[in-house]
Amino acid sequence: MKKLGNDVLHEPEIPASTCTCAELRKASRAVTLLYDNAFKSSGLLSTQLSVLRVISKSDSLKVSQLAEELGMDRTTLTRNLSVLERQGFIKISTGKDQRTRIVTITPSGSNSIAKTIPLWNEVQRKVKKQMGENAWNELIQSLSHFVRIADQLLE
């Protein structure tokens, strides 16, 4: 490193294409845009579908359980849930403990999922076809493996 007065000049920047975080965020934005465009007619965003599908698999879930299942922090999830509640897709109620929030899906939320699933199936089919089944399977396995590594590194 070189010094110029009080400022330290760092080595040349690492290209974003070699940064795991930058590449995953770029991929995430691209995938989100792809799915959101496919879902336009349903009125749901891809992120909302993911949340609603997890909620729909259970009679009710604590917000903390839902956050863990989705791999989201509670603050972000709470903001997302308030939008879904305003849209009438979920109901949030108080649990036995006043601090506990319980999330349940509404009939409107279930209907929205049912309307969006065929759109999801179509975009999934296109992605798999374009990538090839083997490459797609490898990607899913690699992403799952990466999540486990990231979780371990956080401990």
N, C-alpha and C positions, 0 to 999 in steps of 0.2 A: 504494500500500500504506500502511496505517496502522500505527503502532507503539503498542503498549500495554506499557509497562514494557520488559522485555527480549524480549517476544514480538512477533513480526511477524504481523499479521493479513493474510491473503492475500485477494485479490479473491474474490468469490463462486465457488463450485465450478462447474466445467464439468459439465453433465449427462452421466452415463455413456453416454447414447444418442448422444452426439456423439464419444465416444472410440473410435477404431478398435479398440484392443486389447480394451476391455470388450465391444464388440458382437461381435467375432469370437470371443471366449471364450464369450460367452453362446450364440452360434450353434453353436459346437463342442459345448458341453454338451448342447444340445437335440438335435443330430444324433446324438451318441454315445448318448444315452438312447433315441432312436427306433430305431437299429440294434441296440443291445444288447437291447432288448425283443423285437425281431423275431427275434433269434438265440437266445433263451433255450433252446429245445429242442435246439440244437446243442451247447451247452456251451462255445461260444467267445464271446468279447467282440469287438466290432467292431475294436478296436485290435489284438487278436491275429490276426484274420483278415487285416488289412492286412499285418502282419509275415509271416505264414505264406505269403501269396500271393507276396510278393517272393522269399522263400526258395525257394519251390517252382518258380520260373521258372529256377532255376540249379541246377547239380549241387551246388555249394557256394559259399558267400560268406564273405569275411572280415567280421568284425563291423564294421570301419571302412567297408567298401563298403556294407554293409547300412544303417548309420547315415546315410551320405551319400544313398543312394537314398530313404530314408524321411524325410530332413530332420530327423533326431533327433540329440541329443547321445549320445555313446557311453555315458555313465553311465546315463542313463534307459533306453536300449536294452538294456544289459547286465542291468539289473534285470528288464525285461520278458522277455528271453530266458531268464533263470534260471527264471521261472515256466513258460514253455513247455517247457523241458527237464524240469522236475519232472513236468509233465503227460504227458511222453513224446511230445510233438509234434515236437521237434527234437533233434538231437544236436550238442553243441559239442565240438570236438576241437582239439588244438594243431596249428598249422601247422608248416612247416619251421623257422621262427623261433619259439622258445619263447614269445615275447610275442604271437604272432599266434594268434587264435582263429578257427576255421573252423566255420561253421554249415551243417548239412544238415537237410533235412526227413526225418522218419521215415514209415513207412507209416501210422501212427496220425495223424500230422499231415496227410498227404494225404487220408486218409479224413474227417477233420474238415472240411477245406476242401470236399470233395465234398458233405458233408452240409449245409454252411452256404451254399453258392453259391445253391441255389434260394431260400433265405430272403432272401439279399441281393438276388437278382433281383426278388423280390416287393416288397420295400421300395423299391428303386430305381424300379420301375414306378409305385408309388403316389406317390412324391415327384414324379416327372416329370409324372404325370397331374395332380396337384394344382397344381403350379407352372405347368404348360404347358411344352411342349418348348422354345420360344424363350427363356423366362425361365430355364429350367434351364441351357440352353447358355450364356446370358449370364453366369449365376452362375459356372459352371465356368471360363469364360474370365477373368472378373474375379478369381476366386480365384487362378488360375495367374499372372495379371499381378501381383497383389498379392505373391505369394511372390517373384517376380523382383525387384520393387521392394524388398521387405524385405531380400533377399539383397544387393542393390546398396548399400543404406544401411548394411549391416553391414561392408562393405569399408572 
